[in-house]
Amino acid sequence: MNLHFKSLILNLEFVNPLVWGVPLFIVLVLVELTYSHTHDKKLYQWKDLLASSAMGLGSVLIGPLIKLISAAAIFYVVYELFNPEVNGVRTNILGYESFGWAWYIWLICQFLDDFTYYWLHRFNHTVRFMWAAHIVHHSSKNFNFGTGLRNGWFTLLYKPLFYMWLPAIGFHPEMVLVCLGIEALWQFQLHTQFVPKLGFLERFLNTHTQHQVHHAKNLEYLDKNHGGYLNIFDKLFGTWKELDENVEIEYGVVHDPESYNPLVIVTHEYANIWRDIKKSSSVYEAFMYTFGEPGWSPDGSTKTVKQLQR
């Protein structure tokens, strides 16, 4: 068991595309930073970039431990539980042979990964306790590759729970991890204003301009474009919005933490939740303040995004 566990650790490091992506992230930030300053495009603020970098570094330090736990304690355990070996063949408990490594299996896994990412991302915006973790990524008033580094540390604690169904139905855990890494690489490179609309590709891909919409705090743009590298689920479930180039975008969040302190940025919404729970007059109100939509209030003194848009 110990040898298998050590082998698992080595395999996780090998298959994780983000191991190779981090140096690329740094290069892209430096290139965009240089280009924006030489072309009089003030896309970066030093305090903001330092805060984003600090939170990105925190994710790099915390991430491997959490991902190891998630892969070893969730993905692999679920895979073994639902896909035991029967006469030397991995067989799902529903009776079919577990999926192998054929190219079309990779495509199916990546597609289902994107479907899962859509719902994870949508819940990150519509369940307040999850929003408290995800708001970190939206808290910058800038939209650049530096913002792509700004990730909440606590999202990693529940994210694997959304993906555990993939190894359960027969996808190998390492395949799932690679697909997760590819998704993350695509998501990072979306954080730039220097890529225009991409013509035909805009019909099915989640592109840079569509992700600008996602990071905007303009009322009509709130809670739109949750997709990973595809936009078909946004279009299917009513959350897609095209960028209107005649509308000036304001980036950030409606309730800004007004701080460059990484610890404040990472935790401020949890403090807000606790403040609201303390003023609750019932268990129901405390529950809704925690797990209802951000902005929910029993008396309508604050409103959710849907209420504001109506």
Secondary structure, DSSP 8 states (H G I E B T S, - for coil): -HHHHHHHHHHHHHH-THHHHHHHHHHHHHHHHHHHHHTT-----HHHHHHHHHHHHHHHHHHHHHHHHHIIIIIHHHHHHHS-EETTEEB-TTSSB-----HHHHHHHHHHHHHHHHHHHHHHHHSHHHHHHHHHHH--S--SHHHHH---SSHHHHHHHHHTHHHHHT--HHHHHHHHHHHHHHHHHT--SSS---GGGGGTB--HHHHHHHHB-SGGGTT----SSB-HHHHHHT------TTS---BS-SS------HHHHHHHHHHHHHHHHHT-SSHHHHHHHHHS-TT--TTSSS--HHHHH-
